[in-house]
């Protein structure tokens, strides 16, 4: 019975052993690599895949003569190997133009609003209902008399902008908290917004003074950025295919290499 148990444990250990074409990658090396993948859902699996990729590239670099048999691979050798066997052509201008035409919404100047607000802050332990009631009363007044906005901001706002009539100046997307941004850019009209805007900071009365919609940028101004994006995209796909080919030709034990799972090669 004891002999059968030891044999079973030995078989399980061999099944879990990580190797690439007979080269064993030890448990200590896997543990050390896993520390670099602590943020992954499965650090051990991520470590095994990363080490398999490194060993595949090491063996290929030695086979091509780029790396001596007793040397360790480094980033320079990897770059040389990929340049030699996984070259990435630059996209043509026609390809860049086709991408530009198919994605015109990505290439425009930012939408801009000029806005003011009055903040009714919610300090810890404050009675939300009473603060909301004050904010709603002020909102009703401003919807009837929007010309009083600056005066009310100066007297009621808990934001430093109240000293300048609540003026927030020019805003574009990404410059305010998501709740505020959704309210400001989600509307199309100008003037005092009809409802209070609730954010993590409290209740806001918002007045949009002016909107400037983004305009399409000419191809010439974004050509180089499109070229860089397409080049990087093609390079990533080429590396995935290259690693898939190396893995398909190798004898792997201890993990399955799925290059679609993420950027295994940084």
Buried (B, 14 or more C-beta within 10 A) or exposed (E): EEEEEEEEEEEEEEEEEBBBEEEEBEEEEBEEBBEEBEEBEEBBBBBBBBBBBBBBBBBBBBEEEBBEEEEEBEEEBBEBBBEEBBEBEEBEEEBBBBBBEEEEEEBEEEBBBBBBBBBBEBEEEEEEEEBBEEBBEBBEBBEEEEEEBBEBBBEBBBBEBBEEBBBBEEBBEEEBEEBBBEBBBEBEEBBBBEEBBBBEBBBBBBBBEEBEEBEEBEBEEBBEEBBEBBBEEBBBEBBBEBBBEBBEEBEBBBBEBEBEEEEBBE
